[in-house]
């Protein structure tokens, strides 16, 4: 008579081990949130305002206009 080997998968199944599943999901959410925030900060840094450009303003459009 042959005996079948019984494997216990109850500790590895997500449905049976809620503690490790919730811990994994929590850490996955934290990592994804940190990655999203860092990616957003980097994108905002790349597209930052680089300063005021030198624009030549016509004299007749100033607050005190200068006419010829």
JONOR-V940157 format. One record per backbone hydrogen bond with DSSP energy under -1.0 kcal/mol. NH is the residue of the N-H (numbers start at 1). CO is the residue of the C=O. E is the energy in kcal/mol with one decimal. If there is no record, write none. Layout:
# JONOR-V940157
nh=NH co=CO e=E
nh=NH co=CO e=E
This chain:
# JONOR-V940157
nh=13 co=9 e=-1.3
nh=17 co=13 e=-1.4
nh=21 co=17 e=-1.4
nh=22 co=18 e=-2.6
nh=23 co=19 e=-2.0
nh=24 co=20 e=-2.3
nh=25 co=21 e=-2.6
nh=26 co=22 e=-2.3
nh=27 co=23 e=-2.4
nh=28 co=24 e=-2.4
nh=29 co=25 e=-2.2
nh=30 co=26 e=-2.3
nh=31 co=27 e=-2.5
nh=32 co=28 e=-2.4
nh=33 co=29 e=-2.4
nh=34 co=30 e=-2.5
nh=35 co=31 e=-2.4
nh=36 co=32 e=-2.3
nh=37 co=33 e=-2.5
nh=38 co=34 e=-2.7
nh=39 co=35 e=-2.3
nh=40 co=36 e=-2.3
nh=41 co=37 e=-2.5
nh=42 co=38 e=-2.4
nh=43 co=39 e=-2.2
nh=44 co=40 e=-2.5
nh=45 co=41 e=-2.1
nh=46 co=42 e=-2.2
nh=47 co=43 e=-1.8
nh=48 co=45 e=-1.1
nh=61 co=58 e=-1.4
nh=62 co=59 e=-1.0
nh=66 co=59 e=-1.8
